């Protein structure tokens, strides 16, 4: 049986691909089913992988096969947003491979959108609103809400956390913000992040989070966009800017002006203790989590920190005991969910106007050719 042809590439490209993927030699070797010593030898220029082995490496490193035939590694580096998470110092030095890949993919998708808009003679929508941490976070929350153009009347009709998240996400897209969903990063590592660039800032939320959690993260990151201070965020962090963005996100989700006029609040009286039924009614009105609602009550001095902490422990315990959701999601629905309707529609429009090939579209959407029709149906019917 003839031997596979060697892939005559420069060793530096193998090192580049592995480091961009944030993988150690041992991890990369394990994922590609080769010995670590063999991979190290290839990186030192001692021999070459076969074409088949290089394809496996390209797949694991999430790079195109052709990229490894460049004469030198690409110079472009993805700018990592400021890290505002509360992680041990040894973990801050590098993201996990999954998080690093997600960040790089978000940048690449933004570049694709900019290129397609240029090809179609369109200009990205600019997010002109600006905020400052010198302002009252309640006022900044109002600004976020105005950018998203969501009225109280519209919001109270949702009464469903999934509907609410999709509506907030659509509103952000219409305001000129790309909203993607991370699909393979644990919530414990990253709930969300933002890339504050102009035009087309990017927000990424974690699809493993609850719908209410994603809505809060989205508005938290929208606050970062208005502050022009994107980053990798820890929504329970103690940095001043994270506390500020949490406050503003809460104000955007549950405006004080409307909350204080709710019949449930007016009829409650002065007791700092709130019944579960009262909290549930108010949380459903705004399609937020019970914790966010109680936090707003605390912020507006309608309850005490002791009561908030007690309820928070209760909600965390209840969440931990919820059964993990399982089920099959079609590749088409998965792509629309992860990439968002604005991105998918733009790619499909370019394909229909013959500016992209079917292979280009499949690559940009991360699906096989046979799923393209289903993607078209999913983006209109999701």
C-alpha positions in Angstrom: 0.0 0.0 0.0 1.6 3.4 -1.0 2.5 5.8 1.7 0.6 9.1 2.0 2.4 12.1 0.5 4.2 14.4 2.9 2.9 17.9 3.4 5.9 20.0 2.5 5.2 23.0 4.8 7.3 25.3 6.9 7.6 24.2 10.6 6.8 27.7 11.7 3.2 27.3 10.3 2.6 24.3 12.6 3.8 26.3 15.6 1.6 29.3 14.6 -1.5 27.2 14.1 -1.1 25.4 17.5 -0.5 28.6 19.4 -3.4 30.5 17.8 -5.6 27.6 18.9 -4.2 27.9 22.5 -3.2 24.3 22.6 -0.1 22.6 24.2 1.8 20.1 22.1 0.3 17.3 24.3 -3.2 18.5 23.8 -2.8 19.0 20.0 -1.2 15.6 19.7 -4.0 13.9 21.6 -6.7 15.6 19.5 -5.0 14.6 16.2 -4.1 11.0 17.3 -0.3 11.5 16.9 2.5 11.1 19.4 3.6 14.4 21.1 7.2 13.5 20.3 6.2 13.3 16.6 4.4 16.7 16.6 7.4 18.3 18.4 9.7 16.9 15.7 7.6 18.3 12.9 7.7 21.7 14.6 11.5 21.5 14.8 11.6 20.7 11.1 12.4 17.0 11.6 10.2 15.4 9.0 6.7 16.4 7.8 3.1 15.3 8.6 1.3 13.6 5.8 -1.4 15.5 3.9 -4.0 13.5 5.9 -2.3 14.4 9.2 -2.1 18.1 8.2 -5.8 18.1 7.4 -6.5 16.7 10.9 -4.2 19.4 12.4 -6.0 22.2 10.4 -9.3 20.9 11.6 -8.2 20.9 15.3 -6.5 24.3 14.9 -9.6 25.7 13.2 -7.5 27.0 10.3 -7.9 26.5 6.5 -5.8 23.7 5.1 -4.3 26.2 2.6 -3.1 28.5 5.4 -0.3 26.0 6.3 1.2 26.4 2.8 1.9 30.1 3.3 5.6 31.0 3.3 5.4 32.6 6.7 2.8 32.7 9.5 0.2 35.4 9.2 1.0 38.6 11.1 -2.6 39.4 12.1 -3.3 38.9 15.8 -6.7 39.0 17.3 -6.8 41.7 20.0 -8.0 40.2 23.2 -10.4 42.5 25.1 -9.5 43.5 28.6 -10.1 40.6 31.0 -12.5 41.7 33.8 -13.2 38.2 35.2 -12.4 37.1 38.7 -10.0 34.3 37.9 -6.7 33.2 39.6 -3.7 35.0 38.1 -2.4 31.8 36.5 -5.6 31.4 34.6 -5.7 35.0 33.3 -2.5 34.5 31.3 -4.4 32.6 28.6 -7.9 31.7 27.6 -9.0 28.1 27.3 -8.7 26.8 23.7 -12.5 26.9 23.4 -12.7 30.6 24.5 -9.8 31.6 22.4 -11.3 30.0 19.3 -14.7 31.7 20.1 -13.0 35.1 20.3 -11.1 34.6 17.1 -14.2 33.4 15.3 -16.2 36.4 16.5 -13.5 38.7 15.0 -13.6 36.8 11.7 -17.4 36.9 11.5 -17.2 40.7 12.0 -14.7 41.0 9.2 -16.9 38.9 6.9 -19.9 41.3 7.6 -17.8 44.4 6.9 -16.5 42.9 3.6 -20.0 41.8 2.5 -21.4 45.3 3.3 -18.7 46.9 1.3 -19.4 44.6 -1.6 -23.0 45.6 -1.5 -22.2 49.3 -1.2 -23.7 49.5 2.3 -22.5 51.4 5.4 -22.7 49.7 8.8 -25.1 51.3 11.3 -23.1 53.4 13.8 -23.8 53.2 17.5 -23.6 56.9 18.2 -24.8 56.9 21.8 -22.0 57.3 24.4 -22.0 56.9 28.1 -19.6 57.6 31.0 -19.1 56.1 34.4 -19.4 59.6 35.8 -23.2 59.4 35.0 -25.8 57.8 37.1 -26.1 54.1 36.1 -29.9 54.5 36.1 -29.5 57.1 33.4 -27.1 55.0 31.4 -29.6 52.1 31.6 -32.2 54.5 30.0 -29.7 55.3 27.3 -29.2 51.6 26.6 -32.9 51.1 26.3 -33.3 54.0 24.0 -30.5 52.6 21.7 -32.4 49.3 21.6 -35.8 51.1 21.1 -37.7 48.7 23.4 -40.8 50.3 25.1 -42.4 49.1 28.2 -45.6 48.3 26.2 -43.6 46.0 24.0 -41.7 44.4 26.8 -44.7 43.5 28.9 -46.2 41.6 26.0 -43.3 39.1 25.9 -43.9 37.3 29.2 -41.4 34.7 28.2 -37.7 34.7 28.8 -36.8 33.1 25.5 -39.0 35.5 23.5 -37.4 38.4 25.5 -33.8 37.3 24.8 -34.5 37.0 21.1 -36.2 40.4 21.0 -33.3 42.1 22.9 -30.9 40.4 20.5 -32.8 41.5 17.4 -33.0 45.0 18.8 -29.2 45.1 19.3 -28.7 43.9 15.7 -30.9 46.7 14.4 -28.9 49.2 16.4 -25.7 48.2 14.7 -24.3 45.6 17.2 -23.4 42.0 16.1 -24.6 39.5 18.7 -23.2 36.0 18.6 -23.6 33.1 21.0 -20.7 31.1 22.3 -21.6 27.4 22.1 -18.6 25.5 23.5 -17.4 27.6 26.4 -18.5 26.7 30.0 -20.5 29.4 31.7 -18.2 29.1 34.7 -15.4 30.4 32.5 -17.2 33.1 30.5 -20.8 34.4 30.5 -20.1 37.0 27.9 -17.8 39.6 26.4 -17.9 42.6 24.1 -15.5 44.0 21.5 -16.0 47.7 21.5 -14.9 48.8 18.0 -16.4 51.1 15.5 -18.2 50.3 13.3 -19.9 47.0 14.2 -19.1 46.4 17.9 -19.6 42.8 18.9 -21.3 41.2 21.9 -21.0 37.5 22.6 -23.2 35.7 25.2 -23.0 32.1 26.3 -25.6 29.8 24.9 -25.1 27.5 27.8 -26.6 30.2 30.1 -30.3 30.6 30.8 -32.3 32.9 28.5 -32.8 35.4 31.4 -29.0 35.2 32.1 -28.3 35.9 28.4 -30.6 38.9 28.3 -28.8 40.3 31.4 -25.4 39.7 29.9 -26.4 41.3 26.6 -27.5 44.5 28.3 -24.5 44.4 30.5 -22.3 44.2 27.4 -24.4 46.9 25.6 -23.4 49.2 28.5 -19.8 48.4 27.9 -20.3 49.3 24.2 -21.8 52.7 25.2 -18.9 53.2 27.6 -16.5 52.2 24.8 -14.9 49.7 27.2 -15.5 46.2 26.0 -14.0 43.2 27.7 -14.2 39.6 29.0 -16.7 40.0 31.8 -17.5 38.4 35.1 -21.0 39.6 36.0 -20.3 38.9 39.7 -17.0 40.7 39.6 -16.0 43.4 42.1 -14.4 45.8 39.6 -16.1 49.2 39.7 -16.9 49.1 36.0 -18.5 45.7 36.3 -20.7 46.9 39.2 -21.6 49.9 37.2 -22.6 47.8 34.1 -24.6 45.4 36.2 -26.5 48.4 37.7 -27.1 49.9 34.3 -28.2 46.5 32.8 -30.7 46.1 35.6 -32.0 49.6 35.0 -32.4 48.9 31.3 -34.2 45.6 31.9 -36.4 46.9 34.7 -36.7 50.7 34.6 -37.4 52.3 38.0 -40.1 54.5 36.5 -42.3 51.7 35.5 -41.4 49.3 38.3 -42.5 51.8 41.0 -45.8 52.1 39.3 -46.6 48.4 39.2 -49.8 47.5 41.1 -47.9 44.7 42.8 -45.4 47.2 44.2 -48.0 49.8 45.1 -50.0 47.3 47.0 -47.0 45.7 48.8 -46.6 48.2 51.6 -43.3 49.0 53.4 -42.2 45.6 54.4 -38.7 44.6 53.1 -39.9 41.0 52.8 -41.5 40.0 49.5 -43.6 37.0 48.8 -42.5 34.6 46.1 -45.7 35.2 44.3 -45.1 39.0 44.2 -41.6 38.5 42.9 -42.7 36.0 40.2 -45.5 38.4 39.0 -43.0 41.2 38.6 -40.3 39.0 37.1 -42.7 37.7 34.5 -43.9 41.3 33.7 -40.3 42.2 32.6 -39.3 38.7 31.5 -36.3 38.7 33.8 -35.0 36.3 36.4 -36.3 36.5 39.9 -32.8 37.4 41.1 -32.6 40.4 38.8 -36.0 41.5 40.0 -35.0 41.3 43.7 -31.7 43.0 42.9 -33.7 45.9 41.5 -35.8 46.0 44.6 -32.6 46.3 46.6 -31.2 49.0 44.4 -34.4 51.0 44.7 -34.3 50.5 48.5 -37.5 48.4 48.5 -35.8 45.5 50.4 -32.7 44.8 52.4 -29.4 43.2 51.4 -30.1 40.4 53.9 -33.3 39.5 52.0 -31.6 39.7 48.7 -28.8 37.4 49.7 -31.3 34.9 51.2 -33.3 34.9 47.9 -30.2 34.7 45.8 -29.0 31.5 47.7 -32.5 30.1 47.1 -32.4 30.8 43.4 -28.9 29.4 43.0 -29.9 26.2 44.8 -33.0 25.9 42.6 -31.0 26.4 39.4 -28.4 23.8 40.4 -31.2 21.2 40.9 -32.8 21.8 37.5 -32.3 18.9 35.1 -29.9 19.5 32.2 -31.7 20.0 29.0 -31.1 17.5 26.3 -32.3 17.2 22.7 -31.3 17.4 19.1 -30.8 20.7 17.4 -30.6 20.7 13.6 -27.4 22.1 12.0 -29.5 24.8 10.4 -31.1 26.0 13.6 -27.8 25.7 15.4 -26.1 28.0 12.9 -28.8 30.7 13.1 -28.8 30.5 16.9 -25.1 30.9 17.2 -24.5 33.5 14.4 -27.7 35.5 14.6 -30.2 36.4 11.9 -28.5 39.6 10.6 -25.3 37.8 9.9 -27.0 34.7 8.3 -29.3 36.9 6.2 -26.4 39.0 4.9 -24.4 35.9 3.9 -27.5 34.3 2.2 -28.3 37.6 0.4 -24.7 37.7 -1.0 -25.1 34.1 -2.2 -28.4 34.8 -3.9 -26.8 37.8 -5.6 -24.0 35.6 -6.8 -21.3 37.3 -4.8 -20.5 34.2 -2.9 -20.2 30.5 -3.9 -22.1 27.8 -2.2 -18.8 26.6 -0.7 -18.2 30.1 0.7 -21.6 30.2 2.3 -21.2 26.8 3.9 -17.8 27.9 5.2 -19.1 31.3 6.6 -22.1 29.6 8.3 -20.2 26.5 9.5 -22.7 24.0 7.9 -22.6 21.5 5.1 -23.8 22.3 1.6 -26.8 20.1 2.0 -28.1 22.2 5.0 -28.1 25.6 3.1 -31.8 25.4 2.2 -32.7 24.5 5.8 -30.7 27.5 7.0 -32.8 29.8 4.8 -36.0 28.4 6.3 -34.6 28.6 9.8 -33.6 32.2 9.6 -37.1 33.2 8.6 -39.0 30.9 10.9 -36.9 30.7 14.1 
